[in-house]
Amino acid sequence: MIGLWNRSLTARFVTIMLLALALSQGISFLLFMDERGQALYKAAKTEFLSRSASVAQVLEATPPELQADILRASNTSYTRFWVSRDFPADADNWRGTAREHLAEPLPSVASLAGTRSATALDPPTPVPASMVAAPLDPARASWGEMPAYAWPLSRPAKFLYLGENNGMGLAVQLKDGSWLNTAFAKKMTNGLWTTQSIISLAVTAVILSICATFIARGMTRPMRRLAVAAEALGRGETVEPLPETGPDDIRQTAVAYNLMQARLQRFVEDRTRMLAAIGHDLRTPITSLRLRAEFVSDDETREKMLSTLDELRAMTEATLAFSREQAAEEPTRNVDLTALVESLCDDLVEIGHDVVVADAPKIGYRCRADALKRAVRNLVENAVRYGGRARVSVLSSASAIEIAIEDDGPGIPADRLERVFAPFFRLEDSRSRETGGIGLGLSIARNIARHHGGDITLTNTGAGLRATISLPHAPPAAETQRPVKPSRKPGLPIAAGARLRPSDG
């Protein structure tokens, strides 16, 4: 439950709504519980008075020899009737008599019919004496006159409270001078949790949960769309602008995101164009210097100048190539990452490199295949160049996908493990193209990995160097999108079989 609370805004919203419902219903029950009890008591008192008046009228209209049968037939499980010759002035004695009558079981149906045949009916349960034996307020201990508006007959009647609020008694004088006595004691349900209240609360909770879920999903849908777009943007993908619709808060968030995306893209494009322009403009002075160097008479000086100019030209060409690739937008698609790495290593083996690939299961991944392949190739070729051989493995864990490249070389000093990722930085100080590259290989590889949301780390193993490309699990593509058909082996995208270019160094 705690995990669902932390993961789902819908669960939080529904839980809060249900807690609010329970709190409001509890307060309502506490506020109106007494009002409900009073309403039940008034209804019971009205029924009691009406029944007593009806019995009095029936007794006056029937012969005296039938009155005992009428009284027995009129008794109920919570009401007793009897006739006394005189008015029961002593209220305490009358309460004792009422308790005795209420404690007597009702006669069976057979006895009322005047037969002795056995009956299958269980004997009625008498009213418990505890219901009419509780202490009574002194102000309500004596007989009181019934007001004319509450008593349906024209003759006066006396009213008396029994031991509990639900217990009451009545005495009304008949035409022959005798008094009809009526005692009432009924336990009324006044609890908070009745069957009706539980059903009503359950139905209300279900309806409220459905409405809250619908509202919460409507609120979180734009947030999920924003999260997916932000993840794709962080991975370097081209993202369509978010729809600027809905309430003001949602619409303003979408507008801010679209503006941020446009500004970032414009910044990257301007930076790439500036880099390309600088690299292009350097070609002219380099060519001019090379022509002038040809006229230097000292052969040794001329060769050194030409070598330096060749290095400048190579760096300029690498910069231009890098800027062109940054400007080009490669589409993101699903590929078999294991097949992509295996195909790359097979190509390197064919041209004479010592590369070994560990067996790995098929790993589907959504990426820019050409760029990722270039990053892996740079690391593998560096491992072969400086470590003699490369051992490549692809692993998938719950947290990330890792492509590890190990070699048997001398490794890299610990204080330079991060510096080697700087553009044009080389561990080899001779600056010779035969012993080292331009110095952009690792920089380009890390840039590609980070554009996919991952990173590259270097670790000295003691027997060589391990370069690890860590990639986060990419969100799945749409269900209608299918991986590109393989061109060289099953599961391999077309891009994986493209022609290999020289290393970036």
C-alpha positions, 0 to 999 in steps of 0.5 A, a space after each residue: 500500500 505504501 509503495 502504491 501511495 508513493 508511485 501513483 498520484 491517482 492512488 493518493 487522490 482516491 485515498 484522500 477523497 475516501 478519507 474526506 468522505 469517512 471524516 465528513 460522514 462521521 461528523 454528520 453521524 455525530 451531529 445528527 445522531 441525537 436528532 435521529 433518536 428524537 425522531 424515532 422516539 416521536 414516531 413511537 410515541 405517536 403510534 403508542 398514543 394512537 393505539 391506546 386511543 383505538 383500544 379505549 374506543 374498542 373497549 367502550 363499544 364492546 360488552 364487558 365480558 369480551 374486554 379481557 379477550 380484547 386486551 389480550 389480543 391487543 398486546 404486542 411484544 412491546 406494549 401491554 394493556 390492562 384495566 383498573 377500577 381506580 386511577 393509579 395515583 401512585 406512579 411508583 406502584 404503577 411502574 412496578 405493575 407495568 414491569 410485571 405486565 411487560 415481563 409476562 409472555 404473550 399468549 400463544 395463537 392457539 390459546 387466543 383461539 380457545 383451543 388446546 392443540 399444540 402450536 409450532 410457534 415459539 413462545 414470545 420473548 418478554 420485554 427485559 425488566 432492565 429496559 424499564 428499571 433504569 433510574 428516572 429523572 425526578 422531574 419526569 417521575 409523576 403523572 402528567 396531563 396529556 395536552 389536547 393537541 397530542 391526544 386524539 380523544 376528547 376525554 383527558 389522559 395521564 402520561 408517565 415516563 418509565 425507566 428509559 427514554 423509550 419507555 412510557 405509560 398512559 392512563 385514560 378513563 373509560 365511560 364506565 369509570 374504569 381506567 385503561 392502562 397502557 405500558 410501552 417499552 421498546 429498544 430502538 436502534 440508534 447506532 452509527 453503523 446500521 445496514 442502511 448506513 453501511 450500504 449507503 457509505 459503500 455505494 458513495 465510496 465506490 462512486 466517489 472512487 470512480 469519479 476521483 480516478 477519472 479526475 486524477 487520470 485526467 490530471 496526470 495524463 498531461 504530466 505523463 506526456 510531459 515526462 515522456 517528452 522530457 525523457 526523449 528530449 534528454 536522450 537527444 530525440 526529436 520531440 514534437 511540441 506538446 499540445 498547449 491545451 487544457 486548464 491554465 496550469 497545464 497549458 502554461 506548463 506545456 508552453 514553457 516546455 515547448 519554449 525550453 525545447 525550442 531554445 535548447 535546439 536553437 542553442 545546439 544548432 547555433 553552436 554546431 554552426 559556429 563550430 563548423 564555420 570555425 573549422 571551415 575558415 581554418 582551411 584557408 590559412 592552413 592551406 596558405 601556410 602549407 604553400 609558404 612552407 614549401 619554399 623553406 630552404 631548410 629541409 628539416 624545418 620544412 618537414 616539421 612545419 608540414 607535419 604540424 600543418 598536416 596535424 592542424 588539417 587533420 584536426 580541422 577535418 575531424 572537427 568538421 566531420 564531428 559538426 556535420 554529424 551533430 547537425 544530422 538528425 538520426 531517427 531513433 528506432 528499435 534494434 537488437 543491441 546484442 546483434 549490433 555489437 556482435 556485427 561490429 566486432 565481426 567487421 573488426 575481426 575481418 580487418 585483422 583486429 583481435 576482438 572477442 565477443 561474449 555470448 549474450 541473449 537478445 537485448 532489444 533497445 531503442 536508440 540511434 543505432 549509427 551513433 551508438 555503433 560509432 561510440 562502441 567502435 571507438 572504444 573497441 579500436 582504442 582497446 585493440 590499439 593500446 591493449 593489444 586485444 578487446 573483450 566485449 560483453 553486453 549485460 542487462 540488469 534491472 537498473 541499466 544496460 552495460 557494454 563492457 570493453 576490456 583490454 590487456 594494456 597498461 591502463 591509464 593513470 588514475 588522475 587522467 581517467 577523466 581528462 582523456 574525455 576532453 576533446 583533442 587530449 592525448 596520453 601520447 605526447 609525440 602527437 604522431 598519427 601513427 601512435 595516436 589519433 586526433 584525440 576526439 574518439 573518447 569525447 565523441 563516444 561519451 557525447 553519444 552515450 550521454 545523448 542516450 541518457 547514459 555515460 562512459 566510465 573507465 576503470 583500471 582492472 590491474 590487468 588492463 583497462 575496462 571501458 563501460 558504456 552504461 545505458 538506461 532502459 529506454 522507454 518502449 516504442 509505440 506498438 505499431 513501430 517495428 524494428 528495422 529488418 536485419 541485413 546481415 544476421 537475425 535481429 541486426 538493423 540495417 545500420 549495423 552493417 554499414 561501412 566502417 569508417 576510420 577511427 576518430 582517435 
